[in-house]
Amino acid sequence: MCYDRLMTLNELVTPLTRQTLSRDVYAQLRELLITGQMMPGEQISLRNIAAALGVSVMPVREAVHRLVAEQALELTPNRALRVPTMSISQFGEITQIRVNVEGLATAQAAARIEADGLARLQALHERFAAEMEKAKPDGARVIAMNQAFHFAIYEAARMPMLLQMIETLWLRIGPILNHDLRSGSKRVGERVAVKHHDNLLDALRKGDSDAACAALRGDIESAAAYIVSAGVLLSADAGGEAAAVSAGVKKGKAAKPSRPASAAKTTKTRGAREKAESSGA
C-alpha cells in the first residue's frame, strides 16, 4: 500500500495576519478536519499550533474548546488533545445520518442546480477522476477533491442551515476518510468513487432526485463498508454493530486502539481544497 509523506503542522497552516483571533484559528483547524488532513488518534499540541499560526496560546485554546464542544476534537483521560477515533457503533450511526441528511441536500440540489453549478461540478469531477487515474494518486488531493465535489452539490441545494449540519458531520467523518481514499485500497484502484460521482453528476444534469440520492447512497455506503472491513475502527457493542449493518455497512474486524500519531505530523497542505477548486494547481 502507498502512503503519502507526512508534513509538519507548520507546513499545513497559514500564519495569521491578525493577532489572537480564535475565529481564524478555529477556521483553519476546522478546514483541516473537514478535508481529512488530520488522522484519527492524532495528538495535537496547543503550543505547536500557536507557533505555526504565529499567535499566542490563548486563541488556540479558545478555538480548541469550540472544536471539543463539537466533538471534532477530544480530551483523553490523561488530558491529551487529539482527533477522535471512532467505533463501529459510532461509524454506523454517522453513516446512516449522512445518507439521510446529505441525501436531502442532494435531492434539493437536483431540483435547484443551475448551469454554472453543473459546470463547476463537471470541472471538479474531471480533476478528481484525473488524479484517481494516476498510478499513485496524491491522497491529500483526492480527499480534498472528493470533499469539494460533495460540498459543491450541497451548496447548490441553497439551504444554509442544512449545509451547516453537513459541515458538522464532516468534522467527525473527514479524518476517517483517510482510511478509504488514502490507503491504496482496491476501491481506489478500481476508481469506485469516480463511478459513483459519474452517476451522481448525470442524475443532477437530468434533475432526477431519486437517481441522485441513489448514487450518493452508493458512494457513502461503499466507502463505509470498506472502512469497516479494513479493521481501522474501534470495537463496538452488539447493538452498535447492528446499527452499522442496518446502515449498509458490512461488519469487519475491529481495530484495537492505536498509538496516536505525532502532534507535529499530519497529512498534506491546508491548500489542498483550494487546489481542488483551481485549474491544474
Order of alpha helices (4+ residues) and beta strands (2+ residues): beta-alpha-alpha-beta-alpha-alpha-beta-beta-alpha-alpha-alpha-alpha-alpha-alpha-alpha-alpha-alpha-beta-alpha
